[in-house]
Each structure stands twice: as structure tokens, then as C-alpha cells.
Amino acid sequence: MFRTTLHVAHVDQKDWRLTKPLVWEGEWEFFIIRSDFRTDFASIPKPVRWLLDNAGRNAEAAVLHDAVWRESQRKVGSRVDPWHADGVFRRALRQTGAPALTRSLMWFAVRATATFAGRFGKLGPSLPAKILQLLAIFVLGVVAALPATIIAAVGLVLYWLFSWIVAVVWSPVERARGTETNWPWPAGPSSDIESVVSRELLVIVDKEVIPDALRELIDGGEVDDEDLDRLLPSNDEVEAARQLI
């Protein structure tokens, strides 16, 4: 479950930045996503957003999945298996109120992306069982969502065309007023804001070794980066504590 509140600031067209750490408590570990972490929440195509919100109720789970998925992509020293990363996402969606169909379809999207990239994961069931799970949810999604998604896609294309027509017609008026025209995609402004962060933004701490003072802050629902810098154990301290368990 999420133990702290999500605090974000808008960065550019699609990205947001955490302004305070976000803490999720798993079965054996705390996942602490530090401030300055950047996210686009859930990467859901626009034609499907009539059904699956890319933020809202799903925001915390989407930020968590961004963090653990990036961790799972590390070529050396990854602390999260790809299968585990997607499973964490599905569990977090359930905890934040997503119904069974919604979280199944969102899990399908991230798991299918991982599968097509060859990132099956070492955990979980056998590969044939993983493929069968994806096929079953794919069929469910086609039956439940495909017709309305096609209609939504057609509507988005029509809106995009009208948006260009209005922008072209209105641009002389804006030039006469000395203002710039906000052109629709793909001519709109691009992201030119870089986030340069030197510290690790995802911290995974075993419940057995987390300091009591930090656990008390998490239980209180608010943790800031100064608290983490002061209270998080070093890698050597974690290893020493594990030897005593």
C-alpha cells in the first residue's frame, strides 16, 4: 500500500516531477521513490483513455511502475525482475481502487510490451503460461473495449484535423496581435527540459533492516529528502543488518 501522498510538479507536455518522496510498502520491502523522479504516469494511447485513465486514481501505481520498470531494465545490478515489476503495478492498481477489468488490461499493456521486447522475467510461471495469460486478457480486451476504442480513434483524428484548420485560420489574427500560435501535434513545442540528478531515485529497503525512525515517519505519511539522507542505511549497514537476521 502507498504510505505517503503523491506530490508532483508539471515539467513539460507530458512529464511530471516528484516534489516529495513516494513510499509504497510491499510484502517484504519498502519502495521509496525520491523527489526529482520524472514520470509521464501511465503511457496509455489516447484512443484508450476513454476507458483507462493515465493519471487520476491510477497515478500512484503508474509512478511506482515507472520506477520499478526502469530498475528492471538495468543491465547490471538490477534489484527488480521484469515480471515482478509488472506484478507490483497490478497489485498497486488493486490497492488504489482499480476494478479487475481495468487493472487486468493495464497489466496486459505493460506485460505485452515487455514480452515483445524479450523481457519475460525469470520469476512467475513458465513461459507458455505467461503467453496464455496474455492471450486470455487480449481476447477479453477485444470483446470489452475494441469497438468503442475504434470510435474514439476516429473521433481523435477528426478533432486533430479540425484543430489544424482552426490554428491555420486563426494564426494571422495572432500574428497581428503579436502573439505566437500554438500549433497542434506534431508541430507543437518539444520537451527541452532535462532532469540532471546525481543520486539514486529508487530506494528498495528490506522491512527487517529499515531504521525505526524512518519507519515512524513513513507510518506518519510524510517523508522528505532530508529525512532519507539522514536515516537511510548505507549498503554496508544493510549487509551487516542482514547478517544478523
Beta strands, then each sheet from edge to edge (+ up, - down):
strand 1: 8-10
strand 2: 16-18
strand 3: 22-25
strand 4: 29-33
strand 5: 38-39
strand 6: 202-206
sheet 1: 1+ 2- 5+
sheet 2: 3+ 4- 6+
end
